[in-house]
Amino acid sequence: MELVRNTNLSALLVLLSCFCLQFGSATDTITAAKFINDSETIISNGGDFKLGFFSPPNSTDRYVGIWYAEISVFTVVWVANRNNPLKNSSGILTISEVGNLVVLDGQKKVIWSSNLTNSVDNSSAQLLDSGNLVLQGNTTGAFLWESFQHPSNTFIEKMKISTNVRTGKKVLLTSWKSPSEPSIGNFSAGIDVRYLPEFFIWNGSRLIWRSGPWNGQVFIGVQKMYSAYRDGFSLVDDKEGTFYLTFTFSNESFPTNYVLNEQGKLLQASSFNEEDWEVTWSTFKTECDVYANCGAFGSCNSQNTPICSCLRGFEPKNREEWNRGNWTSGCVRRTPLQCERVNHGSEGGKKDGFLKLTKMKLPDLADWSSAREEKCRNQCLENCSCVAYAFDAGIGCMPWTRSLIDLQKFSSGGIDLYVRLAYSELDKEGNVKLIVTVTVIIGVIFTGICIYLLWRWMAKQKGNMHLPLSQRTKIYNHREEEEMLLLNKSEDNHGENVNQAKLEELPIFNLQELASSTNSFHRSNKLGQGGFGPVYRGKLSDGQEIAVKRLSKASGQGLEEFMNEVVVISKLQHRNLVRLLGCCIEGEEKMLVYEYMPNKSLDAFLFDPIKPKLLDWRRRFKIIEGISRGLLYLHRDSRLRIIHRDLKASNILLDEELNPKISDFGMARIFGGNEDQANTTRVVGTYGYMSPEYAMKGQFSEKSDVFSFGVLLLEIISGRRNSSFYDDEQAWKMWNVDNMVALTDLIIREPCFEMEILRCIHVGLLCVQDFANDRPTVSIVISMLKSEIIDLPLPKQPAFTERQIAPDASSSQNNLRKCSINNVTVTMVQGR
């Protein structure tokens, strides 16, 4: 009897094991009997991708999609019911009676289907480790339908973007309408082989970007498409009418994809840490990337001003439009070609020749010829319709018989292009000799003048040596006074530090150069206005973009702050500090030249009604980390110890990748090696960001900057100016009633980030405590943010200086009178 009982138990265990194995092996598969509800997901066999229902940011609509399973940032790569979302969580993904993969709503109505025309028995859908969702029959196992043939906005490894020249069928990427709406947007991207195979981006039916032809390894019109981008790329002709582009990177540990975003940009992104995505390449880096920006026979060079110019031998078709910056009408030939003159009965003259253009993005609409390189030229000359040719070893001979469209000059890479011109347009030898002769004469005259002036200066110096000592001293003192005018010592600037700064250490720009780069400081180039004065965008002759900060005569800041910024920032080098490129002092003009930050300042994103949507929590946390690292460098890691004294959202600039850089060091103070705190009778900075001890007593230290950082941290999390969250619901009250969610910006309220956001709020409150000794140092703040310090102390009630000092205009004035011992300099809270 015991033997029978044991036998039955063993049999039951075997059956259960088989059932579990069968159930486990089906986690990547959907059948008619095993469907998934809204709350369920399936995962590919290797664990790389998940399939299920999701809602985009700031939306309650439900969609069926595929996303990365092992990357922290939720990243959808495919959407089924893009144009027909579910309005609640009652959806089901299953196999229909005729074998289609379908999405059903709560009333079992089909809202999306794979749309197979023929009925299939016992079909099933499987999510592969490539991210491809495939529908297959139970007999042959062949793919009846696959998501890779119906992509959304994301191009992932092993997917095929294709075009069929016989049927006209295309597999294209299509953008989302917005980050919160996956429905098909305005932009599409794919392969076209009307002439040579190229990759294109369209806005509706209008072409806006092209890659240049494929040469077997790269698209030759993509300037920096090196091995890092082409590794595994292939464009295949299957000999049955279909051309397709696919890629498989050799290093599979770093997922990589290409996304066509809502603005029509194609972005390459890689995940190097399974936590976030890093954009490593994108289209539309300059205006020259826009298709046909300079019209026919116009060449675009982003390093020139203006960016468009006619090719040699051509002139603007519409001079008036061209001078206004509208180049779309393009250029026309000045002198007819020889064969054209002969065809019109005129005297032929000398034969045409070719102008060689190097490092070019070749124009669109190229033909193809099997001619070798040496015959390609002659073949073009013999054809009266041929206007240019080029040769690439991977493609062959490329002649053009149409207008040259979408020409671009590259700074590196590119292909040589030979443009056909009339002989008279090429005969420049006499002009070259004249230019060389004039240049040599001018050079000799200029050298002679320099030698004469040098001789006069040396004679004057020699004459001064014979003057009496009292007169020589007077001359010396006069020069010293001029130098001290620039390096004037004040209460807030230690003389020994400032005197070490030499203006000559910094590149000097002349006024004419900066005026030219900013179009004479034209209003259209103005980036903003601060306490220092206006800031203008400019472009130097070498193509480098700059930001020019011009001291205004009406500014409350002056020469002292100007020189202070030169002294401080010229000695600092850090990825999270804005880089000072040089300065200009001519007459009454005083200007600082910085690297240009294309995304302007942080406040322009945080407090804009639309832009905050671009700052998800991951980006915001990255900005917080960057600011804290920059502050740590100022306080501890740089050669000089710097207290910034004006840290705020408008003084945090954002580069192209939204990396933060601390700027505006006009108020900064250099600390001596043993100094921890200093006093001033001249309080500078911005109310709302000032620590209590600094605003009321003029005492400042590293902890003053920590207070400003705490206010800034709370602004980044709330998406509101500090004056807003002081007046509405104080952060301290929210903390006491355990309602910190109310302080959090709606855009970043996601359950998966809640603990991290709450920790950041906790750290922010610790930074804005009333007494400096209670605040952490920046190094401890960084450890808290990284969770290296797990147990955080409870914050004490902060002072909220904004409420105490300036809740309204009248009380602000009263407090200023109360603190009249301080010569207060205040910059506005608004962005510069």
C-alpha positions in Angstrom: 0.0 0.0 0.0 2.9 2.3 0.9 4.5 1.5 -2.4 1.4 2.4 -4.4 1.1 5.8 -2.5 4.8 6.6 -3.3 4.3 5.7 -6.9 1.3 7.9 -7.3 3.1 10.8 -5.6 6.1 10.5 -8.0 3.7 10.4 -11.0 2.0 13.6 -9.8 5.4 15.4 -9.4 6.4 14.4 -12.9 3.1 15.7 -14.3 3.5 19.0 -12.4 7.1 19.3 -13.7 6.0 18.8 -17.2 3.2 21.3 -16.8 5.6 23.9 -15.4 8.1 23.4 -18.2 5.4 23.7 -20.7 4.1 26.9 -19.1 7.6 28.4 -18.8 8.4 27.7 -22.4 5.3 29.6 -23.5 6.1 32.9 -21.8 7.1 34.4 -25.2 4.1 33.1 -27.1 0.4 34.0 -27.6 -2.2 31.6 -28.8 -6.0 31.6 -29.0 -6.0 29.8 -25.7 -3.2 31.8 -24.1 -3.9 35.5 -24.6 -2.7 38.5 -22.5 -4.8 41.0 -20.6 -3.9 44.7 -20.1 -2.0 43.9 -16.8 0.0 41.1 -18.3 3.1 40.9 -20.5 5.2 38.3 -22.3 9.0 38.4 -22.5 11.3 37.1 -25.3 13.2 33.9 -24.6 16.5 35.7 -23.9 14.8 38.4 -21.8 15.7 41.3 -24.1 12.2 42.6 -25.0 8.7 42.7 -23.5 5.3 42.9 -25.1 2.3 44.3 -23.4 0.0 47.3 -22.8 1.4 50.7 -21.9 0.5 54.4 -21.6 2.8 57.1 -23.0 3.9 59.9 -20.7 1.1 62.4 -19.8 -1.5 60.1 -21.4 -4.1 57.7 -20.1 -4.7 56.0 -23.5 -3.6 52.4 -23.7 -1.5 50.9 -26.5 0.0 47.5 -27.2 3.8 47.8 -27.7 7.2 46.2 -27.5 9.9 47.7 -25.2 13.4 46.9 -23.9 13.1 44.6 -20.8 16.5 45.3 -19.2 16.9 49.1 -19.6 15.7 51.2 -16.8 14.4 54.0 -19.0 11.1 52.8 -20.5 11.7 52.8 -24.3 9.0 51.6 -26.7 10.3 50.3 -30.1 7.0 49.3 -31.7 3.3 50.1 -31.3 0.4 48.0 -32.7 -2.7 50.2 -32.3 -1.0 53.5 -33.0 -4.0 55.3 -34.5 -6.7 53.6 -32.4 -5.9 53.7 -28.7 -7.9 52.0 -25.9 -9.6 54.3 -23.5 -9.4 52.0 -20.5 -7.5 48.9 -19.3 -9.9 46.3 -20.5 -7.9 45.4 -23.6 -6.9 41.9 -24.7 -4.2 40.8 -27.2 -5.1 37.4 -28.7 -5.4 35.2 -31.8 -8.7 35.5 -33.7 -10.8 32.6 -35.1 -9.3 33.2 -38.6 -5.7 33.2 -37.2 -5.1 37.0 -37.1 -3.3 38.7 -34.2 -5.8 41.2 -32.8 -6.3 43.7 -30.1 -9.8 43.7 -28.6 -11.5 46.3 -26.4 -13.8 45.5 -23.4 -16.7 44.8 -25.8 -14.6 42.3 -27.8 -14.5 44.7 -30.7 -11.4 44.5 -32.9 -9.5 47.8 -32.7 -6.3 46.5 -34.4 -5.5 43.4 -36.5 -2.5 41.9 -38.4 -4.9 41.8 -41.3 -4.1 38.4 -42.9 -6.3 37.9 -45.9 -6.3 34.1 -45.8 -7.6 32.1 -42.9 -5.0 30.1 -40.8 -5.7 27.4 -38.4 -4.0 27.2 -35.0 -1.6 30.1 -35.6 0.5 31.6 -32.8 2.4 34.8 -32.2 5.9 34.8 -30.7 8.1 37.6 -29.4 11.7 36.9 -30.7 14.9 38.1 -28.9 15.5 40.4 -31.8 12.3 42.4 -30.8 10.4 41.0 -33.8 6.8 39.9 -33.1 6.0 37.1 -35.6 2.8 35.3 -36.5 3.3 31.8 -37.7 1.2 28.8 -38.7 1.4 25.5 -36.8 2.4 23.4 -39.8 5.1 25.1 -41.8 6.4 27.5 -39.1 6.8 30.2 -41.8 6.2 33.8 -40.8 2.8 34.9 -41.9 3.2 38.4 -40.5 5.9 40.2 -38.5 6.2 43.5 -36.7 9.5 44.2 -38.4 7.5 44.7 -41.7 5.3 47.3 -40.0 7.8 49.5 -37.9 6.9 52.5 -35.8 9.5 55.2 -35.2 12.4 53.0 -34.2 14.9 51.1 -36.3 16.5 48.3 -34.3 19.1 45.6 -35.1 18.1 43.0 -37.7 15.1 45.0 -38.8 14.9 45.7 -42.5 14.0 49.1 -44.0 13.2 48.3 -47.6 11.8 49.4 -50.9 10.6 47.2 -53.8 11.2 48.8 -57.2 8.7 46.5 -58.9 5.7 46.8 -56.6 6.5 50.2 -55.1 6.0 48.8 -51.6 8.1 50.5 -48.9 8.9 49.6 -45.3 9.4 53.0 -43.6 9.9 54.5 -40.2 7.2 56.9 -39.2 7.5 59.4 -36.4 5.1 59.7 -33.5 2.9 62.8 -33.4 4.2 63.7 -29.9 6.0 62.0 -27.0 2.6 61.3 -25.5 0.8 60.3 -28.8 2.3 57.4 -30.9 -0.1 57.9 -33.8 1.6 58.4 -37.2 3.2 61.8 -37.4 4.3 64.1 -40.2 7.8 62.5 -40.8 8.8 59.3 -42.5 12.2 57.8 -43.4 13.4 55.0 -45.7 15.3 53.8 -48.7 14.8 55.1 -52.2 16.6 53.7 -55.3 15.2 55.9 -58.1 18.8 56.8 -59.0 21.4 55.5 -56.6 20.4 53.8 -53.3 20.1 56.5 -50.6 18.4 56.9 -47.2 15.8 59.8 -47.1 13.7 61.7 -44.6 10.4 63.2 -45.7 8.0 65.7 -44.2 4.8 64.5 -45.7 5.7 64.2 -49.4 8.5 66.8 -49.2 12.1 65.6 -49.0 14.0 67.2 -46.2 17.2 65.2 -45.7 19.2 62.6 -47.6 22.2 60.5 -46.8 24.0 60.5 -50.2 24.6 57.3 -52.2 25.6 54.0 -50.5 29.1 52.8 -51.6 29.0 49.4 -50.1 30.3 50.5 -46.7 28.9 53.9 -45.9 26.4 56.6 -47.1 29.0 59.0 -48.6 26.8 62.1 -47.8 27.0 61.5 -44.0 30.1 63.5 -43.0 31.2 61.4 -40.0 29.9 57.9 -40.8 33.0 56.1 -39.7 33.3 52.4 -38.6 31.7 53.2 -35.2 28.4 53.8 -37.1 28.7 51.5 -40.0 29.8 48.3 -38.1 27.4 45.7 -39.3 25.4 48.0 -41.7 24.5 46.5 -45.0 22.4 47.6 -48.0 21.3 44.5 -49.9 19.8 44.0 -53.3 17.9 40.6 -53.2 17.8 40.5 -57.1 14.0 40.2 -56.9 13.3 44.0 -56.9 13.8 44.6 -53.2 16.6 46.7 -51.6 16.8 46.7 -47.8 19.0 48.3 -45.2 19.8 46.5 -42.0 22.4 46.6 -39.2 23.8 44.2 -36.6 26.5 45.6 -34.3 29.3 43.3 -33.2 29.1 44.5 -29.6 25.7 43.2 -28.5 26.2 44.3 -24.9 25.4 47.9 -25.8 21.8 48.1 -27.3 21.7 50.6 -30.1 18.8 51.9 -32.2 17.8 54.8 -34.5 14.7 56.8 -33.7 12.9 59.2 -36.0 11.7 61.8 -33.5 8.7 64.2 -33.6 10.8 67.0 -35.2 11.9 64.8 -38.1 15.4 64.2 -36.7 17.0 60.7 -37.0 18.9 60.0 -33.7 21.3 57.2 -33.0 21.2 56.2 -29.3 23.1 53.6 -27.4 22.7 52.3 -23.8 26.1 51.8 -22.2 24.9 51.1 -18.6 21.3 49.6 -19.0 20.0 52.8 -17.2 19.8 55.5 -19.9 20.3 56.3 -23.5 23.1 58.4 -24.9 22.6 60.1 -28.3 25.8 59.5 -30.3 24.7 60.9 -33.7 21.9 62.8 -35.3 20.8 64.4 -38.6 20.2 68.2 -39.0 23.3 69.3 -37.0 23.5 72.4 -39.2 21.2 74.3 -41.5 23.2 72.8 -44.4 21.7 69.4 -43.7 18.3 70.7 -44.9 17.7 69.3 -48.4 18.4 71.8 -51.2 18.8 74.7 -48.8 20.8 76.7 -51.3 18.9 75.8 -54.5 20.3 74.6 -57.8 24.1 75.1 -58.3 24.3 76.6 -54.8 26.8 75.2 -52.3 26.2 75.2 -48.5 29.0 75.6 -46.0 28.0 75.9 -42.4 31.3 77.5 -41.5 30.7 80.5 -43.8 28.5 83.6 -43.4 26.2 83.5 -45.2 26.1 79.7 -45.5 25.1 79.7 -49.2 27.2 80.7 -52.2 27.0 80.1 -55.9 29.5 77.8 -57.5 32.2 79.5 -59.5 30.9 80.4 -63.0 27.3 80.8 -61.6 25.4 83.7 -60.2 22.2 84.1 -58.2 19.0 83.6 -60.2 17.2 86.2 -58.2 19.8 88.6 -56.7 17.2 90.5 -54.5 16.0 87.2 -52.8 19.6 86.0 -52.5 20.7 89.1 -50.6 17.7 88.7 -48.3 18.9 85.2 -47.3 16.3 83.3 -49.4 18.5 81.0 -51.5 15.8 78.5 -52.7 15.8 80.0 -56.3 19.4 78.9 -56.6 22.0 80.0 -59.2 22.3 80.1 -63.0 25.3 79.7 -65.3 27.1 83.0 -66.3 28.7 81.8 -69.5 27.1 79.1 -71.7 29.1 75.9 -72.3 30.8 75.4 -75.6 28.4 72.7 -76.9 25.5 75.0 -76.1 27.0 77.8 -78.1 27.6 75.5 -81.1 24.0 74.2 -80.9 22.7 77.8 -81.0 24.8 78.6 -84.1 27.4 80.7 -82.3 31.2 80.4 -82.5 32.3 77.4 -80.4 35.5 78.8 -78.9 37.7 76.7 -76.6 36.5 73.5 -75.1 34.9 73.3 -71.7 36.8 72.2 -68.6 36.1 71.1 -65.1 36.3 72.9 -61.8 37.4 70.5 -59.0 35.5 70.9 -55.7 37.0 68.9 -52.8 35.3 67.4 -49.6 31.8 67.7 -51.0 28.5 66.1 -50.3 27.6 65.1 -53.8 24.4 66.5 -55.3 21.2 64.6 -55.7 19.9 62.8 -58.8 23.1 61.2 -59.9 23.2 58.8 -62.9 25.5 55.8 -63.0 28.0 54.6 -65.6 30.3 51.6 -65.7 33.1 53.8 -67.1 36.4 53.6 -65.2 37.8 56.7 -63.4 40.0 57.8 -66.3 37.1 57.5 -68.8 34.5 59.1 -66.6 35.8 62.6 -67.4 35.8 62.1 -71.2 32.4 60.5 -71.1 31.0 63.6 -69.4 32.7 66.0 -71.8 31.3 64.1 -74.8 27.8 64.5 -73.5 26.5 68.0 -73.9 23.9 67.4 -71.2 26.5 66.4 -68.6 27.1 69.2 -66.1 29.3 67.4 -63.6 30.8 64.1 -62.6 32.4 62.3 -59.7 34.0 58.9 -59.1 33.9 56.7 -56.0 35.6 53.3 -55.9 32.6 51.7 -54.2 30.1 53.1 -56.6 31.8 53.9 -59.9 31.3 56.8 -62.3 28.5 59.3 -61.4 27.6 61.9 -64.1 24.9 64.5 -63.6 22.6 65.7 -66.4 20.3 67.7 -64.3 20.7 70.7 -62.0 23.1 70.2 -59.1 20.8 70.1 -56.0 21.7 69.7 -52.3 25.4 70.5 -52.6 27.3 70.8 -49.3 31.0 71.6 -48.4 32.3 69.3 -45.6 35.1 70.2 -43.3 36.4 66.6 -43.5 35.6 63.5 -45.6 33.4 64.0 -48.6 34.1 63.3 -52.3 35.7 65.3 -55.1 33.2 66.8 -57.5 34.1 68.1 -61.0 31.8 70.8 -62.3 31.7 71.6 -66.0 32.5 75.2 -66.8 33.1 77.3 -70.0 36.8 77.7 -70.6 36.7 81.5 -69.9 35.5 80.8 -66.4 38.5 78.6 -65.8 41.2 80.9 -67.2 42.2 82.6 -64.0 46.0 82.4 -64.4 46.5 86.1 -65.1 44.3 87.1 -62.2 46.3 84.8 -59.9 49.6 86.5 -60.9 48.0 89.9 -60.3 46.8 88.9 -56.8 50.2 87.4 -55.9 52.0 90.6 -57.0 49.7 93.0 -55.1 49.9 90.8 -52.0 53.7 90.8 -52.0 53.8 94.6 -52.5 51.4 95.2 -49.6 53.3 92.8 -47.4 56.6 94.7 -48.0 55.0 98.0 -47.2 53.4 96.7 -44.1 56.6 95.1 -42.9 58.4 98.5 -43.5 55.9 100.4 -41.4 56.2 97.9 -38.5 60.0 98.2 -38.5 59.7 102.0 -38.5 57.3 102.0 -35.6 59.4 99.5 -33.6 62.5 101.7 -34.2 60.5 104.8 -32.9 59.4 103.0 -29.8 62.9 101.7 -29.0 64.3 105.3 -29.4 61.6 106.6 -27.0 62.5 104.0 -24.4 66.1 104.8 -24.7 65.4 108.6 -24.3 63.4 107.9 -21.1 66.4 106.3 -19.5 68.2 109.7 -19.6 65.3 111.5 -17.7 65.7 112.3 -14.0 64.5 109.7 -11.6 61.5 111.7 -10.5 60.2 112.0 -14.1 60.8 108.3 -14.8 58.9 107.4 -11.6 56.0 109.6 -12.7 55.8 107.8 -16.1 56.0 104.4 -14.4 53.3 105.3 -11.9 51.0 106.5 -14.7 51.3 103.1 -16.4 50.7 101.3 -13.1 47.5 103.3 -12.6 46.3 102.2 -16.0 46.9 98.6 -15.1 45.3 98.9 -11.7 42.2 100.3 -13.4 41.6 96.9 -14.8 42.8 94.9 -11.8 41.3 97.1 -9.0 41.3 95.6 -5.5 38.0 95.8 -3.6 36.6 94.6 -0.3 35.5 91.4 -2.0 38.6 90.7 -4.0 41.8 89.7 -2.3 44.6 91.6 -3.9 47.1 88.8 -3.9 44.7 86.6 -5.9 43.6 89.2 -8.4 47.1 90.5 -9.1 48.1 87.1 -10.2 45.7 87.2 -13.1 47.2 88.6 -16.3 44.8 89.7 -18.9 47.3 88.5 -21.5 46.7 84.9 -20.5 43.3 85.1 -22.1 42.7 85.3 -25.9 41.9 88.9 -26.9 39.2 89.5 -29.6 39.0 92.8 -31.4 35.7 94.7 -31.5 35.4 94.5 -35.3 35.7 90.7 -35.2 32.9 90.4 -32.6 30.7 92.9 -34.4 31.1 91.0 -37.6 30.3 87.7 -35.9 27.1 89.0 -34.4 25.9 91.0 -37.5 26.7 94.3 -35.6 25.0 93.0 -32.5 21.8 92.7 -34.4 18.6 92.3 -32.4 17.9 88.9 -34.1 21.1 87.5 -32.6 20.2 88.6 -29.0 20.0 85.6 -26.7 18.9 87.4 -23.5 19.5 90.2 -21.1 21.0 90.0 -17.6 22.4 92.3 -14.9 25.6 92.5 -16.8 24.1 93.4 -20.1 22.8 91.8 -23.3 24.2 88.4 -24.6 24.4 87.8 -28.4 24.9 84.8 -30.5 27.7 85.0 -33.0 29.8 82.9 -35.5 33.5 83.4 -35.9 35.2 83.3 -39.3 36.3 79.7 -38.7 32.7 78.6 -38.1 32.8 78.4 -34.3 29.6 79.5 -32.6 30.1 81.9 -29.7 28.0 83.8 -27.1 29.1 87.4 -26.6 28.3 89.0 -23.2 28.4 92.8 -23.7 28.7 95.1 -20.6 25.9 97.6 -20.7 26.6 101.2 -19.8 23.4 101.2 -17.8 24.4 98.0 -16.0 24.5 97.9 -12.2 27.6 95.7 -12.7 30.8 97.2 -13.9 34.5 96.8 -14.6 35.0 95.1 -11.2 32.6 92.3 -12.0 33.9 92.1 -15.6 37.5 91.6 -14.4 36.4 89.3 -11.6 34.8 86.9 -14.1 38.0 87.1 -16.3 40.2 86.3 -13.3 38.0 83.5 -12.0 36.8 81.5 -14.9 40.0 81.8 -17.1 41.6 79.5 -14.5 38.9 76.9 -14.4 38.4 73.9 -16.6 35.5 71.5 -16.0 32.9 69.8 -18.2 30.1 71.4 -16.0 31.5 74.9 -16.1 30.9 77.1 -19.2 34.2 77.8 -21.0 35.4 81.4 -21.4 37.0 81.7 -24.9 38.3 85.3 -24.5 37.5 88.9 -23.9 37.5 92.3 -25.6 38.3 95.7 -24.1 38.3 98.5 -26.7 37.4 102.1 -25.7 34.2 101.9 -23.6 33.4 98.4 -24.9 34.0 95.5 -22.5 32.9 92.0 -23.7 33.3 88.4 -22.6 33.3 85.6 -25.2 31.9 82.1 -24.2 31.3 78.8 -25.9 27.8 78.9 -27.4 25.1 76.8 -25.6 22.4 75.9 -28.1 19.7 75.1 -25.5 20.3 78.4 -23.6 19.6 78.3 -19.8 17.8 75.8 -17.5 15.1 78.3 -16.6 14.1 78.5 -20.3 13.2 74.8 -20.1 11.8 74.5 -16.5 9.5 77.6 -16.6 8.4 77.4 -20.2 4.8 76.2 -20.7 5.9 73.6 -23.3 9.6 72.8 -22.9 9.4 71.1 -19.5 8.0 68.0 -21.3 11.4 67.6 -22.8 12.9 67.2 -19.3 11.9 63.8 -18.0 13.1 62.7 -14.6 16.3 61.0 -16.0 17.3 64.2 -17.7 16.5 66.3 -14.7 18.5 64.0 -12.4 21.4 64.1 -14.9 21.3 68.0 -14.7 21.2 67.9 -10.9 24.3 65.6 -10.8 26.1 67.8 -13.3 25.5 71.0 -11.3 26.6 69.3 -8.1 29.8 68.0 -9.8 30.6 71.5 -11.1 30.0 73.0 -7.6 32.2 70.4 -6.0 35.0 71.3 -8.5 34.6 75.0 -7.5 34.7 74.3 -3.8 37.2 71.5 -3.6 38.9 70.3 -6.7 40.0 73.3 -8.6 43.4 75.1 -8.1 41.4 78.0 -6.6 38.5 77.7 -4.1 35.6 79.5 -5.6 32.3 80.6 -4.0 29.9 81.4 -6.8 27.4 83.5 -4.9 24.8 83.7 -7.7 23.8 80.1 -8.4 20.4 80.0 -10.0 18.4 78.4 -12.9 19.2 81.2 -15.4 23.0 80.8 -14.7 22.9 77.1 -15.6 23.4 76.8 -19.4 22.5 73.6 -21.4 24.6 72.3 -24.3 23.3 70.3 -27.3 22.9 67.1 -25.2 21.3 69.1 -22.3 24.4 68.7 -20.1 24.5 71.5 -17.5 27.3 74.1 -17.3 27.5 76.7 -14.5 28.0 80.2 -15.8 28.2 83.9 -14.8 31.2 84.2 -12.4 31.0 88.0 -12.1 29.9 87.7 -8.4 32.3 84.9 -7.5 34.9 85.1 -4.7 38.2 83.4 -4.5 39.0 81.9 -1.1 42.4 81.6 0.4 43.7 78.2 1.4 42.7 78.5 5.1 39.5 80.5 4.6 36.1 78.9 5.3 34.0 82.0 5.6 34.2 85.7 4.7 32.1 88.8 5.3 31.1 91.6 2.9 29.3 94.9 3.1 28.3 94.5 -0.5 25.7 91.7 -0.8 25.3 90.5 -4.4 23.1 87.8 -5.9 19.5 87.0 -6.3 16.8 87.0 -3.6 15.2 83.6 -3.3 18.5 81.9 -3.8 20.5 83.7 -1.0 21.2 82.0 2.2 19.8 83.8 5.3 23.3 84.6 6.8 24.4 86.1 3.5 21.3 88.1 2.8 21.0 89.5 6.3 24.6 89.7 7.6 26.8 89.5 4.5 28.4 86.2 5.6 29.2 83.8 2.8 30.9 80.4 2.5 30.6 77.1 0.7 27.3 76.6 2.6 25.9 79.8 0.9 26.3 78.0 -2.5 24.8 74.8 -1.0 21.7 76.8 0.0 21.3 78.2 -3.5 21.8 74.6 -4.9 19.0 73.4 -2.6 16.6 76.0 -3.9 17.6 75.1 -7.4 17.1 71.4 -6.7 13.6 72.0 -5.5 12.9 74.2 -8.6 14.0 71.4 -10.9 11.8 68.8 -9.1 8.7 71.1 -8.9 9.1 72.8 -12.3 8.2 76.1 -10.6 10.1 79.2 -9.6 11.0 79.3 -5.9 8.7 82.3 -5.5 5.8 80.1 -6.6 6.3 77.2 -4.3 7.0 79.6 -1.3 3.8 81.4 -1.8 1.4 78.6 -2.8 2.2 75.6 -0.6 5.5 75.8 1.2 7.8 72.8 0.8 8.2 72.6 4.5 4.4 72.2 5.1 4.3 69.5 2.4 7.2 67.6 4.1 5.4 67.8 7.5 2.1 66.3 6.1 4.0 63.7 4.0 2.6 65.2 0.8 5.8 65.6 -1.2 4.1 64.4 -4.4 2.3 67.8 -4.5 5.7 69.5 -4.9 6.6 67.2 -7.8 6.1 68.3 -11.4 3.3 66.3 -13.1 5.7 65.5 -16.0 8.0 63.4 -13.8 5.4 61.8 -11.5 6.1 58.1 -12.3 6.0 55.4 -9.7 9.3 53.9 -10.7 11.1 57.1 -9.9 9.1 58.1 -6.8 11.8 57.0 -4.2 14.6 58.7 -6.1 12.6 62.0 -6.4 11.6 61.9 -2.7 15.3 61.4 -1.8 16.2 64.5 -3.9 13.5 66.6 -2.2 14.9 65.4 1.2 18.4 66.5 0.1 17.0 69.8 -1.1 15.4 70.5 2.2 18.7 69.7 4.0 20.5 72.2 1.8 18.1 75.1 2.6 18.2 74.8 6.4 18.4 78.1 8.3 21.9 77.6 9.9 24.9 77.0 7.7 26.3 74.4 10.1 23.2 72.3 9.6 23.7 72.1 5.8 25.7 69.3 4.2 28.8 70.1 2.0 28.6 69.5 -1.7 30.6 66.3 -1.5 28.1 64.9 1.1 25.2 66.1 -1.1 26.6 64.1 -4.0 26.9 61.0 -1.8 23.3 61.5 -0.7 22.1 61.8 -4.2 23.9 58.6 -5.3 22.4 56.8 -2.2 25.9 56.2 -0.9 24.6 57.6 2.3 21.4 55.7 3.0 20.0 57.2 6.2 19.5 60.9 5.7 19.1 63.2 8.8 15.7 64.9 9.2 15.7 68.5 8.0 15.0 71.4 10.3 12.6 74.1 9.3 14.2 76.2 6.6 14.3 80.0 6.6 12.7 80.5 3.2 14.5 83.8 2.6 12.2 84.8 -0.2 9.2 85.0 2.2 11.2 86.8 4.8 12.8 89.4 2.6 10.6 90.1 -0.4 7.0 88.7 -0.2 5.8 92.0 -1.8 7.2 95.2 -3.0 6.6 97.2 0.1 8.1 94.8 2.6 11.0 94.3 0.2 11.8 98.0 0.4 11.4 98.0 4.2 13.9 95.1 4.6 16.3 96.8 2.3 16.3 99.8 4.5 16.7 97.6 7.6 19.9 96.2 6.0 21.2 99.5 4.7 24.6 98.7 6.1 24.9 96.4 3.0 25.4 97.9 -0.4 23.0 95.4 -2.0 23.3 94.4 -5.7 20.5 92.1 -6.8 19.9 90.4 -10.1 16.4 89.5 -11.3 15.0 86.0 -10.9 14.0 85.9 -14.5 16.2 84.3 -17.1 19.0 86.2 -18.8 
